[in-house]
Amino acid sequence: MDNPTLHLLARNIQEIRGKRGLTISGLAQRSGIAKSTLSLLERGQGNPTIETVWAVANALDVPFSHIIDGVETVQSFSEEGDENGEKVRFIERYGTNPQIEVYEMTIAKGHSRVSSAHPPGVFERVIALRGEMYVGNETDGALLRPGQSYAFAGDSEHTYSALKGQSTALVLIEYRGHNTQSDEHKLVRGYPQTAAEWEELRSFVDRAIMDVAHGVTGFYLELRGSNSDISVEESHLGLNHSSGFQWPLLIFTGKNDQGLWMAVLPQNYVNAFTLHMDHLSNAVPDVLLSAIRLAAIAEQMPGIVDSDATLLEPMTKSPTLVLATLAYEVALQYGYLFIPRQWLFLSQRNIDLMPGASDEDVSSRNNVDFYDTFELLHPAYARQITALAQDVIAFDPKGGKGLFIDVDSGPGAALFMLMELLPESHAIALEPDGAAFAGLLNNAKELAQLRCVQEEFLAFRKPDEPISVITSVGSSHHFNTAFMLQKAWQLLVENGILCIADELLPGFTDLESRNNALIRHHVAYVLSSMAKVDVLDMEGNDSTELHIYQHIREQLIHAFMLATNNQTGAAIKYCRDLFEYINQRIVSKHPSSAIGAFVRFYVLEIQAMIAGFDYEIERKTFPKKLVSLACGAGFELLNHRRIFATSGIDEWDGGTHVFAFRKRERPRFEWF
């Protein structure tokens, strides 16, 4: 390829990769192309084959024409070195669902190209123009003469071959988009015009709500052809009742270009804390007792615990971050938004964060500055720290009063909360990522009992002082989990404790079921938060940020329902398109209103989900697999709690989990 062509390809690939949120390493893993080759290609160098360019397009989940935009003809060499081995010329694109692209392909005599599979749902039709060409996928094919055509599924490996002489053909590639009207979970109705029609619809909705409450995966209703206010729909469907009872569900209503809609999704509850604490030792710090009490209230539905939520506002002003965050979470469940004082400070400050060391660092996929501020809005964020502190005091041989190592501390919010709950402890915070470490240093200026070290946990040398506890909050999946567990065993003293708090997926057995689990898991956190935010008074919020909030909500509801109905490919497309949408609109850390703060937390969760699809940074497993890995590394499980449920009703299903493991001494062989 000539230099102008290479530079156009480089520009297009860089731009699309950036929109997709992929690093070069991630693109290499998805495409099967060496990172060095991709680096050359993005610098406008090298001599890529057409197959390489196709592989990049497939990995980026875009049509081939997007990669060659502006390029008149793409060609590559045959095995014999003929520069006309293969030529592809883009002709036109038309249609929306499906979208069809037309190419002219010329193949030299004796040349064959084996094309990798396109994304699911892509079909091809080849029309021979000159010469003979063999085309088809790995299970079916045809030899075409001029004027003949053949269609086949392009989502498996397929071949184009010119056996007797140079041949030219038109290739029509059909990208079949997802048709939401075919969703099994979706009911589309015209807007009711009479009281009888409303009564019929309400009877249907009542039954659907009951079904979801008892285990059906979800329900979506769309009423087309109405300009009515959402409150009218809610009133007609009985959603504004005042019986005092509450559905254990996530119920959303909204309005789009089609009309009014309502979504009903399941919500699962946990019982990880107790309000009866007489059994706890007098050695438990008062701040931890207060945190346990708030955590127990936070996991209940509002109204179950007799409490005046307005009394929580002074607690959100507490200088103790963990208590302020817990109080905020409880108040939000009762319809009050009391932002912790510390969060207001974090959202307003500016910090120069040095860049990460490589595109494999956390900061290459997740915005560290956003994380430092808005992760506090994550459901059950402070609850997991409270449970972790309980386990340290209960199982640590030193009762939480010695030195512990915190793995991949990030900017440090979780670690600082833990040290508030364990005031007599001191810690070594390990964080290898440059941007995250800069935030950690800035946040830890006044903590004399904390030593910050920029180093990989797997490379960390055992300190002279004995280590009885290692903690990991949200980091066990950021690198090789099995190796992390083995390293922890090496560093701990005999009977030392490894305490892990992390988000874990529902069980999976293959990559498709893992991606499905990722969607259900991450989207559940966002929608759980949104269900509480929806009841707040939106007046005074920035209209642009409110529109983004509403768009995220609607798209994620569709993605969640598609995933629960095993339409994983369509759900992934919703999520990737949403990721591109928010990347173009959310560039500043500083929200202009409260709704903007929540939007930025949702950005973090969507970033993590997309990174999980690409298996970069986010390498989550499921709870029982983590326990199995820990046992293999020499640990025994002491305690396990699911702190927050994202999917499934079993305590081992998806959500936020906290584990306490004890180091077992490995048996020694004795020869006789």
Secondary structure, DSSP 8 states (H G I E B T S, - for coil): --HHHHHHHHHHHHHHHHHHT--HHHHHHHH---HHHHHHHHTT-S---HHHHHHHHHHHTS-HHHHTTT-S-EEE--TT--TTSEEEEEEEEE-SSSEEEEEEEEE-TT-EEEE---STTEEEEEEEEES-EEEEESS-EEEE-TT-EEEEESSS-EEEE-SSS-EEEEEEEEE----GGG-TTEEEEE---SHHHHHHHHHHHHHHHHHHHTT---EEEEEES----HHHHHHHTTTT--SS---SEEEEEEE-SSEEEEEEEE--------S--TTS-TTS-HHHHHHHHHHHHHTS-BTTB---GGGGHHHHT-S-HHHHHHHHHHHHHTT-----HHHHHHHH--------SSTTSGGGTS-HHHHHHHGGGSTTHHHHHHHHHHHHHHH-TTTT-SEEEEES-TTSHHHHHHHHHSTT-EEEEE---HHHHHHHHHHTTT-TTEEEE-S-GGG----SS-EEEEEEES-TTSS-HHHHHHHHHHHEEEEEEEEEEEEE----SSHHHHHHHHHHHHHHHHHHHHHHHTTS--TTS-HHHHHHHHHHHHHHHHHHHHHHTT-HHHHHHHHHHHHHHHHTT---SS-SSHHHHHHHHHHHHHHHHHHHHTTSS-----HHHHHHHHHHTTEEEEEEEEEEEEE-SSTTSEEEEEEEEEE---------
